[in-house]
Amino acid sequence: MLRLIHVENIKIYAQRRTQIILVLILAAILIMGFAIRSTVKPEANWKQELQQQNEQIQKELNNPESTMPEKVRSAFQLEMAKNQYLIDHDISPNEVTGWKFANTASNLMPLITVFAIMVAGDSIAGEFSSGTINLLLIRPVRRIKILLAKYVSTLLFALILLVALGVFSLLVGGLFFGFSGTLQPYVYTDASNQVRQMPMISKVLLTYGFKGIELWMMVTFSFMISSLFRSSGLAIGVSLLLAVVGSTIARALSSYSWDKYLLFANTDLSQYIEGQPIVEGTTMTFSGIVLLAYFVLFLFVTWLSFVKRDVHA
C-alpha cells in the first residue's frame, strides 16, 4: 500500500504544474505582504477614526427617511459595538503583526482549493484521458487499493498546500511586520451578537483548522467527480464550477428549510464561531454530522464508480 502511495506521489510532484503551484502561492503571499505594508495606517488617531465611524453610522440609523433593510441595520449596530469595544479596551485595529498577517493570508484559501481540485479532478479522470488506465489496472493489485492510494496522495497534497500557505504566511508576515503578536487580541462578534476577543494564535489555528476541513470536503468531492468522468478537463471544470457557486447557491436558498442539508451550507464551520450561520438554527454538531454523511456518500459513489464499473469500456 505504501508503495502505491509513493508511486502516486511521484506522479503528482514530478509534474512541473506542482512546482508552479508552490511558486504561485509564495508569490501571492508576497504580493499581499507588500500591499498591506504599503497601506498600514498610523496608530495615532485610530480611536478618533472609530468614534467618527460610529457617529456616522448612528446618524444613518437615526435617519427617519432611511429604508435600510433590517439585516443591514443589524450589521451596522454590530460594527458600532465592535468599534466601541476596541476603543474601551484600547485595542488598535491598525496594528499588524506576523500572526495577524498569517490570519489575513488565509483569504488566499480559494487559491489553494483551486489547485487541490485540479489535482483531485485529474487523479482518476486523467488516467482515462491519457489512456494509462489499462496499464494501471494490469498490475496484480486490487482496484480498491489503487483507489485508496490515489485518494490518500491527493489528500496529502492538499494538506501540503495548506501547510505551505500557513508557513509561508508566518515567514513573510514575520519578515514584514515582526514575529510577535501571538497574544494580540482578535476582536469579533459571535453567533449571539456578542463582542468577544481571543488571542491571535488561537484565531489563526481555528481559521486554518476550519479551512482544512472545508478543503478536505472539496478534495473528496472533486475526487468523486473525477471517478465519474473520463475527461480530466470536464471533471476539473465541474468541480471548480460547483466550488465557486456552491456557497452562493446555499445562501440564496437559505429561506428554505431543506437548505440546511446542502453540502455548501455546512462546509464553513467558522460560521458558528464568528458571524451568523448561513441557515438559521443550525449548529456546529449538525453541520459536522451532515459533512460526515456527505463524506461517506462521496467515498461510496467513488468506490462504486471505479471498482464496480467496466473501466475498459
C-alpha positions as CSV (number, residue, x, y, z in Angstrom):
1,M,0.0,0.0,0.0
2,L,2.8,2.4,0.9
3,R,4.5,1.7,-2.4
4,L,1.3,2.6,-4.3
5,I,1.0,5.8,-2.4
6,H,4.7,6.6,-3.1
7,V,4.1,6.0,-6.8
8,E,1.0,8.3,-6.8
9,N,3.0,11.0,-5.0
10,I,5.7,10.8,-7.7
11,K,3.0,11.3,-10.3
12,I,1.9,14.5,-8.5
13,Y,5.2,16.1,-7.6
14,A,7.1,15.1,-10.8
15,Q,4.9,17.4,-12.8
16,R,6.0,21.0,-13.4
17,R,2.5,22.1,-12.5
18,T,3.1,21.3,-8.9
19,Q,6.3,23.3,-8.7
20,I,4.5,26.2,-10.4
21,I,1.6,26.0,-7.8
22,L,4.0,26.3,-4.9
23,V,5.7,29.3,-6.6
24,L,2.4,31.0,-7.2
25,I,1.3,30.5,-3.5
26,L,4.5,32.2,-2.3
27,A,4.2,34.9,-4.9
28,A,0.6,35.6,-3.9
29,I,1.6,35.9,-0.2
30,L,4.5,38.2,-1.0
31,I,2.2,40.5,-3.1
32,M,-0.3,40.6,-0.2
33,G,2.5,41.4,2.2
34,F,3.7,44.3,0.1
35,A,0.2,45.6,-0.4
36,I,-0.6,45.5,3.4
37,R,2.7,47.0,4.3
38,S,2.1,49.9,1.9
39,T,-1.4,50.6,3.3
40,V,-0.8,50.3,7.1
41,K,-2.4,53.2,8.8
42,P,-0.7,55.3,11.5
43,E,-1.6,54.4,15.1
44,A,-2.0,58.0,16.3
45,N,-5.7,58.7,15.6
46,W,-7.3,55.3,15.4
47,K,-9.7,56.0,18.3
48,Q,-10.9,59.2,16.8
49,E,-11.5,57.5,13.5
50,L,-13.5,54.7,15.1
51,Q,-15.5,57.3,17.0
52,Q,-16.3,59.2,13.9
53,Q,-17.3,56.0,12.2
54,N,-19.8,55.3,15.0
55,E,-21.2,58.8,14.8
56,Q,-21.7,58.5,11.1
57,I,-23.4,55.0,11.5
58,Q,-25.6,56.3,14.2
59,K,-26.6,59.2,12.0
60,E,-27.6,56.8,9.3
61,L,-29.6,54.6,11.7
62,N,-31.5,57.6,13.1
63,N,-32.4,58.9,9.7
64,P,-36.2,58.8,9.6
65,E,-36.3,58.6,5.8
66,S,-34.0,55.6,5.7
67,T,-35.3,52.4,4.0
68,M,-32.4,50.4,5.3
69,P,-33.1,46.6,5.5
70,E,-33.2,45.0,8.9
71,K,-30.1,42.8,8.2
72,V,-28.1,45.9,7.1
73,R,-29.2,47.8,10.2
74,S,-28.2,44.9,12.4
75,A,-24.8,44.7,10.7
76,F,-24.2,48.4,11.4
77,Q,-25.2,48.0,15.0
78,L,-22.7,45.2,15.4
79,E,-20.0,47.2,13.7
80,M,-20.7,50.1,16.2
81,A,-20.5,47.7,19.1
82,K,-17.2,46.2,17.9
83,N,-15.7,49.7,17.4
84,Q,-16.7,50.7,20.9
85,Y,-15.2,47.6,22.3
86,L,-11.9,48.3,20.6
87,I,-12.0,51.9,22.0
88,D,-12.9,50.8,25.5
89,H,-10.2,48.0,25.6
90,D,-7.5,50.1,23.9
91,I,-7.1,47.6,21.0
92,S,-5.9,49.2,17.8
93,P,-7.4,47.6,14.6
94,N,-4.5,49.0,12.6
95,E,-1.7,47.1,14.4
96,V,-0.3,44.5,12.0
97,T,1.9,41.6,13.3
98,G,3.2,38.5,11.7
99,W,0.4,36.4,13.2
100,K,-2.3,38.9,12.1
101,F,-0.9,38.8,8.6
102,A,-1.0,35.0,8.7
103,N,-4.7,35.2,9.6
104,T,-5.3,37.7,6.8
105,A,-3.4,35.5,4.3
106,S,-6.0,32.7,4.9
107,N,-8.1,34.7,2.5
108,L,-5.9,33.1,-0.2
109,M,-7.5,29.8,0.6
110,P,-9.7,29.8,-2.5
111,L,-6.4,29.7,-4.5
112,I,-5.3,26.6,-2.5
113,T,-8.7,25.0,-3.1
114,V,-8.5,25.6,-6.9
115,F,-5.0,23.9,-7.0
116,A,-6.1,21.0,-4.9
117,I,-9.3,20.5,-7.1
118,M,-7.1,20.5,-10.2
119,V,-5.1,17.6,-8.8
120,A,-8.0,15.7,-7.4
121,G,-10.1,16.2,-10.6
122,D,-7.2,14.8,-12.7
123,S,-6.4,11.9,-10.4
124,I,-8.7,9.3,-11.9
125,A,-10.1,11.0,-15.0
126,G,-6.6,11.9,-16.1
127,E,-5.8,8.1,-16.3
128,F,-8.6,7.8,-18.8
129,S,-7.7,10.9,-20.7
130,S,-4.1,9.8,-21.2
131,G,-5.0,6.2,-21.8
132,T,-2.9,4.9,-18.9
133,I,-5.8,3.4,-17.1
134,N,-5.3,-0.1,-18.7
135,L,-1.6,-0.1,-17.7
136,L,-2.6,0.8,-14.2
137,L,-5.1,-2.0,-13.8
138,I,-3.0,-4.8,-15.3
139,R,-1.0,-4.8,-12.0
140,P,-1.8,-7.6,-9.6
141,V,-3.3,-5.1,-7.2
142,R,-6.9,-4.8,-6.2
143,R,-8.7,-1.8,-7.5
144,I,-9.7,-0.6,-4.1
145,K,-6.0,-0.3,-3.1
146,I,-5.3,1.7,-6.2
147,L,-8.2,4.0,-5.5
148,L,-7.2,4.4,-1.8
149,A,-3.6,5.2,-2.8
150,K,-4.8,7.9,-5.2
151,Y,-7.2,9.4,-2.6
152,V,-4.6,9.4,0.2
153,S,-2.0,11.0,-2.1
154,T,-4.4,13.7,-3.2
155,L,-5.3,14.5,0.4
156,L,-1.6,14.7,1.4
157,F,-1.0,17.1,-1.5
158,A,-3.9,19.3,-0.3
159,L,-2.5,19.2,3.2
160,I,0.9,20.2,2.0
161,L,-0.6,23.2,0.2
162,L,-2.5,24.2,3.3
163,V,0.7,23.9,5.5
164,A,2.7,25.8,2.8
165,L,0.1,28.7,3.0
166,G,0.4,28.8,6.7
167,V,4.2,28.6,7.0
168,F,4.9,31.0,4.1
169,S,2.4,33.4,5.6
170,L,4.1,33.4,9.0
171,L,7.5,33.8,7.4
172,V,6.5,36.6,5.2
173,G,4.4,38.2,7.9
174,G,7.4,37.9,10.3
175,L,9.8,39.5,7.9
176,F,7.5,42.4,7.1
177,F,5.8,43.0,10.5
178,G,7.8,41.0,13.1
179,F,7.2,37.6,14.6
180,S,5.3,38.9,17.7
181,G,1.6,39.0,18.1
182,T,0.7,35.5,19.3
183,L,-1.4,37.0,22.1
184,Q,-2.6,40.1,20.2
185,P,-6.3,40.3,20.8
186,Y,-8.6,39.4,17.9
187,V,-12.0,41.1,18.3
188,Y,-15.1,39.6,16.7
189,T,-18.9,39.2,17.1
190,D,-20.1,35.7,17.8
191,A,-23.3,34.0,16.7
192,S,-25.2,35.5,19.6
193,N,-24.2,39.0,18.5
194,Q,-21.9,39.5,21.5
195,V,-18.5,41.2,21.0
196,R,-15.7,38.9,22.2
197,Q,-11.9,38.5,21.8
198,M,-9.4,35.7,21.6
199,P,-5.6,35.5,21.2
200,M,-4.5,35.9,17.6
201,I,-2.7,32.5,17.7
202,S,-6.0,30.8,18.6
203,K,-7.7,32.7,15.8
204,V,-5.0,31.5,13.3
205,L,-5.2,27.9,14.4
206,L,-9.0,27.9,14.3
207,T,-9.0,29.6,10.9
208,Y,-6.6,27.1,9.2
209,G,-8.3,24.2,11.0
210,F,-11.7,25.1,9.7
211,K,-10.3,25.9,6.2
212,G,-8.6,22.4,6.3
213,I,-12.0,20.7,6.9
214,E,-13.5,22.6,4.0
215,L,-10.6,21.8,1.8
216,W,-10.8,18.1,2.8
217,M,-14.5,18.0,1.7
218,M,-13.9,19.8,-1.6
219,V,-11.0,17.4,-2.4
220,T,-13.2,14.4,-1.6
221,F,-16.0,15.8,-3.7
222,S,-13.7,16.5,-6.6
223,F,-12.1,13.1,-6.3
224,M,-15.6,11.6,-6.7
225,I,-16.3,13.7,-9.7
226,S,-13.0,12.5,-11.2
227,S,-14.2,8.9,-10.9
228,L,-17.4,9.7,-12.7
229,F,-15.9,11.3,-15.8
230,R,-13.4,10.0,-18.4
231,S,-12.2,13.6,-19.2
232,S,-9.9,15.3,-16.7
233,G,-10.8,18.7,-18.1
234,L,-14.5,18.1,-17.6
235,A,-14.0,16.7,-14.1
236,I,-11.9,19.7,-13.1
237,G,-14.4,22.1,-14.7
238,V,-17.4,20.7,-13.0
239,S,-15.7,20.6,-9.6
240,L,-14.4,24.2,-9.9
241,L,-17.9,25.4,-11.0
242,L,-19.6,23.9,-8.1
243,A,-16.9,25.0,-5.7
244,V,-17.3,28.6,-6.9
245,V,-21.1,28.8,-6.9
246,G,-21.9,26.4,-4.2
247,S,-21.9,28.7,-1.2
248,T,-23.7,31.4,-3.2
249,I,-26.5,28.9,-4.0
250,A,-26.7,27.9,-0.4
251,R,-27.1,31.5,0.7
252,A,-29.7,32.1,-2.0
253,L,-31.8,29.2,-0.8
254,S,-31.3,29.9,2.9
255,S,-35.0,30.7,3.3
256,Y,-35.9,27.0,2.6
257,S,-35.9,24.6,5.4
258,W,-34.2,21.9,3.4
259,D,-31.3,24.2,2.5
260,K,-29.5,23.2,5.8
261,Y,-28.9,19.7,4.3
262,L,-26.9,21.1,1.3
263,L,-23.2,20.5,1.4
264,F,-22.2,24.1,0.9
265,A,-24.4,25.3,3.7
266,N,-22.2,23.3,6.1
267,T,-18.6,23.4,4.8
268,D,-17.6,26.6,6.6
269,L,-17.6,25.7,10.3
270,S,-16.2,29.1,11.3
271,Q,-19.8,30.5,10.9
272,Y,-20.5,29.0,14.3
273,I,-17.7,30.9,16.0
274,E,-17.8,34.3,14.2
275,G,-20.8,35.9,12.5
276,Q,-24.1,34.2,11.7
277,P,-24.8,30.7,10.3
278,I,-25.9,30.6,6.7
279,V,-29.1,28.8,7.7
280,E,-30.7,30.0,11.0
281,G,-31.0,27.4,13.7
282,T,-28.1,25.1,12.6
283,T,-25.3,24.2,14.9
284,M,-21.7,23.0,14.5
285,T,-22.7,19.5,15.6
286,F,-25.4,19.4,13.0
287,S,-23.0,20.6,10.3
288,G,-20.4,18.0,11.4
289,I,-23.0,15.2,11.0
290,V,-24.0,16.5,7.6
291,L,-20.4,16.7,6.4
292,L,-19.7,13.1,7.7
293,A,-22.8,11.9,5.8
294,Y,-21.6,13.6,2.6
295,F,-18.1,12.2,3.1
296,V,-19.4,8.6,3.3
297,L,-21.6,9.2,0.3
298,F,-18.8,10.6,-1.8
299,L,-16.5,7.7,-1.0
300,F,-19.2,5.2,-1.7
301,V,-20.0,6.7,-5.1
302,T,-16.3,6.8,-5.9
303,W,-15.8,3.2,-4.9
304,L,-18.9,2.1,-6.9
305,S,-17.9,4.1,-10.0
306,F,-14.2,3.0,-10.1
307,V,-14.2,-0.5,-8.6
308,K,-17.5,-1.9,-9.9
309,R,-17.8,-0.5,-13.4
310,D,-16.1,-1.8,-16.6
311,V,-13.3,0.7,-16.8
312,H,-12.2,-0.8,-20.2
313,A,-15.3,0.3,-21.9
